[in-house]
Amino acid sequence: MMTLIFATNNQHKVDEVKTVLPLHFDILTLKEAGIDIDIPEPHDTLEENAKEKAITIYHVANTACFSEDTGLEVFSLDGEPGVHSARYAGEEKSFAKNIDKLLDNLKDKEDRTAQFRAVICLIIEGNIDFFEGICKGRIIAEKRGTAGFGYDPVFIPDGAGKTFAEMDTEEKNIYSHRRKAVDKLVKFLNQSGQKE
């Protein structure tokens, strides 16, 4: 059994990651690890923000940990909201306000293609590695569904007929950017002999 601290305060992300990790990995939330800090995300890329979060927790806990940063990148908006996805409409991180702003900015756009991009940063014994997962899709004009979080009610992944918010976790994981990044993380850990 390998224990990893997941450097996030977002319980939705923790729940999603736990559903796709093999049983020989034990994930601790910051709360379970006794760490109560709000980690800054000051950078202009998902990679740098993920690294900032992982390094912060690694220095506090001095144990193996990983972080994850995700952005929704809308092509007709030059990649917005991107790295600012969580705070697109303000510092309060309101899912509803973020979606409202996105839909307002897209109302005159014909191209509604987008992608979710997740970046995981892993630190073990001071070594830093990154893993990326991408899910391509499009933004619809009105919210549909009540599951998930963030922009899930307005994002339909390529190959699907419904939004992430209309899917259960198992179905979402078929397409999920986060699942793809976690799969790469697990493959790396298994190949490097870290599974015990």
C-alpha positions as CSV (number, residue, x, y, z in Angstrom):
1,M,0.0,0.0,0.0
2,M,1.3,3.4,-1.0
3,T,0.0,6.5,0.7
4,L,-0.1,9.8,-1.1
5,I,-1.4,13.2,0.1
6,F,-3.7,14.9,-2.5
7,A,-2.8,18.6,-2.2
8,T,-6.3,20.0,-2.7
9,N,-9.2,21.3,-0.6
10,N,-11.7,20.4,-3.4
11,Q,-13.6,17.4,-2.1
12,H,-15.2,16.9,-5.6
13,K,-11.7,16.3,-7.0
14,V,-10.8,13.9,-4.2
15,D,-14.0,11.9,-4.8
16,E,-13.3,11.6,-8.5
17,V,-9.7,10.6,-8.1
18,K,-10.5,8.0,-5.5
19,T,-13.0,6.3,-7.8
20,V,-10.2,5.6,-10.4
21,L,-7.2,4.8,-8.3
22,P,-6.3,1.1,-7.7
23,L,-6.8,-0.3,-4.2
24,H,-3.0,-0.4,-3.5
25,F,-3.0,3.4,-3.3
26,D,-4.3,5.2,-0.2
27,I,-5.1,8.9,-0.8
28,L,-5.2,11.3,2.1
29,T,-6.9,14.6,1.8
30,L,-5.3,17.7,3.4
31,K,-7.8,17.5,6.2
32,E,-7.0,13.8,6.8
33,A,-3.3,14.7,6.8
34,G,-3.9,17.4,9.4
35,I,-3.0,20.2,7.0
36,D,-5.2,23.3,7.1
37,I,-3.9,25.8,4.6
38,D,-5.2,27.6,1.5
39,I,-2.6,27.0,-1.2
40,P,-2.1,29.9,-3.6
41,E,-2.5,29.6,-7.3
42,P,-0.6,32.7,-8.6
43,H,0.8,31.4,-11.9
44,D,-0.3,31.7,-15.5
45,T,-0.1,28.0,-16.4
46,L,-1.8,24.9,-15.0
47,E,1.6,23.3,-14.7
48,E,3.1,26.0,-12.5
49,N,0.0,26.1,-10.3
50,A,0.0,22.4,-9.8
51,K,3.7,22.5,-9.0
52,E,3.2,25.3,-6.5
53,K,0.5,23.3,-4.7
54,A,2.5,20.1,-4.6
55,I,5.7,21.8,-3.5
56,T,3.9,23.6,-0.7
57,I,2.4,20.4,0.7
58,Y,5.6,18.5,0.2
59,H,7.5,21.0,2.3
60,V,4.8,20.9,5.0
61,A,4.4,17.1,5.2
62,N,7.8,15.9,3.9
63,T,6.1,12.9,2.3
64,A,4.9,11.8,-1.2
65,C,2.1,14.0,-2.5
66,F,0.5,15.1,-5.7
67,S,-1.6,18.0,-6.8
68,E,-3.9,18.7,-9.7
69,D,-4.9,21.8,-11.6
70,T,-7.6,21.8,-14.3
71,G,-8.7,24.4,-16.7
72,L,-11.5,24.7,-19.3
73,E,-10.0,26.1,-22.5
74,V,-12.5,27.5,-25.0
75,F,-11.0,28.0,-28.4
76,S,-13.1,31.0,-29.6
77,L,-12.2,32.8,-26.3
78,D,-8.4,32.4,-26.9
79,G,-8.3,29.6,-24.3
80,E,-10.3,31.3,-21.6
81,P,-11.1,30.7,-18.8
82,G,-8.1,28.4,-18.7
83,V,-5.9,28.8,-15.6
84,H,-8.5,31.1,-14.2
85,S,-11.4,28.7,-14.5
86,A,-12.2,28.5,-10.8
87,R,-12.2,32.3,-10.3
88,Y,-13.5,33.3,-13.8
89,A,-16.2,35.5,-12.3
90,G,-14.5,36.5,-9.1
91,E,-12.6,35.3,-6.1
92,E,-15.6,33.6,-4.5
93,K,-15.2,30.7,-6.9
94,S,-19.0,30.5,-7.7
95,F,-19.8,27.7,-10.2
96,A,-23.0,29.4,-11.2
97,K,-21.4,32.8,-11.8
98,N,-18.5,31.3,-13.7
99,I,-20.9,29.5,-16.0
100,D,-23.0,32.6,-16.5
101,K,-20.0,34.6,-17.5
102,L,-18.8,31.9,-19.9
103,L,-22.2,31.6,-21.6
104,D,-22.4,35.4,-21.9
105,N,-19.0,35.6,-23.5
106,L,-20.0,32.9,-26.0
107,K,-23.4,34.2,-27.0
108,D,-22.1,35.7,-30.3
109,K,-19.7,32.9,-31.0
110,E,-20.3,30.2,-33.6
111,D,-17.4,28.1,-32.5
112,R,-18.2,26.5,-29.1
113,T,-15.5,23.8,-29.1
114,A,-13.5,23.5,-25.9
115,Q,-11.4,21.2,-23.9
116,F,-10.8,20.4,-20.2
117,R,-7.1,20.0,-19.5
118,A,-5.9,18.5,-16.2
119,V,-2.3,18.5,-15.0
120,I,-1.1,16.4,-12.1
121,C,2.2,17.2,-10.4
122,L,3.7,14.4,-8.3
123,I,6.6,14.7,-5.8
124,I,8.3,11.7,-4.4
125,E,11.6,12.1,-2.5
126,G,12.0,15.5,-4.1
127,N,11.5,14.3,-7.7
128,I,8.9,16.2,-9.7
129,D,6.9,14.6,-12.5
130,F,3.9,15.9,-14.5
131,F,0.9,14.0,-16.1
132,E,-1.7,15.6,-18.4
133,G,-5.2,14.5,-19.4
134,I,-7.3,16.2,-22.0
135,C,-11.0,15.9,-22.8
136,K,-12.3,17.6,-26.0
137,G,-15.9,18.7,-26.4
138,R,-18.2,21.7,-26.7
139,I,-20.1,24.2,-24.6
140,I,-23.8,24.2,-24.9
141,A,-26.1,27.3,-24.5
142,E,-28.0,26.2,-21.3
143,K,-27.2,24.2,-18.2
144,R,-28.2,20.5,-18.2
145,G,-27.9,18.1,-15.3
146,T,-27.2,18.4,-11.6
147,A,-24.2,16.0,-11.0
148,G,-20.6,16.9,-11.1
149,F,-19.2,20.4,-10.4
150,G,-17.7,23.5,-12.1
151,Y,-18.5,23.7,-15.8
152,D,-19.9,20.2,-16.0
153,P,-23.6,21.4,-16.7
154,V,-22.5,23.1,-20.0
155,F,-19.8,20.8,-21.3
156,I,-20.5,17.8,-23.6
157,P,-17.5,15.6,-24.3
158,D,-16.8,14.5,-27.9
159,G,-18.6,11.2,-28.5
160,A,-21.2,11.7,-25.8
161,G,-24.8,13.0,-26.1
162,K,-25.1,14.6,-22.7
163,T,-23.2,16.9,-20.4
164,F,-20.8,15.8,-17.6
165,A,-23.5,16.9,-15.1
166,E,-26.0,14.4,-16.6
167,M,-23.6,11.5,-16.1
168,D,-22.8,9.4,-13.1
169,T,-19.2,9.1,-12.0
170,E,-18.6,5.8,-13.8
171,E,-19.9,7.3,-17.1
172,K,-18.0,10.5,-16.7
173,N,-14.8,8.6,-16.1
174,I,-15.0,7.1,-19.6
175,Y,-14.3,10.6,-21.0
176,S,-12.7,12.5,-18.0
177,H,-9.6,14.5,-18.4
178,R,-8.9,13.9,-14.7
179,R,-9.2,10.1,-15.2
180,K,-6.7,10.2,-18.1
181,A,-4.2,12.1,-16.0
182,V,-4.6,9.8,-13.0
183,D,-4.2,6.7,-15.3
184,K,-0.8,8.1,-16.4
185,L,0.1,8.8,-12.8
186,V,-0.8,5.2,-11.7
187,K,1.1,3.7,-14.7
188,F,4.2,5.8,-13.7
189,L,4.0,4.7,-10.1
190,N,3.6,1.1,-10.9
191,Q,6.5,1.1,-13.4
192,S,8.8,2.8,-11.0
193,G,8.1,0.3,-8.3
194,Q,6.1,2.6,-6.0
195,K,3.1,0.4,-5.6
196,E,4.2,-1.1,-2.3
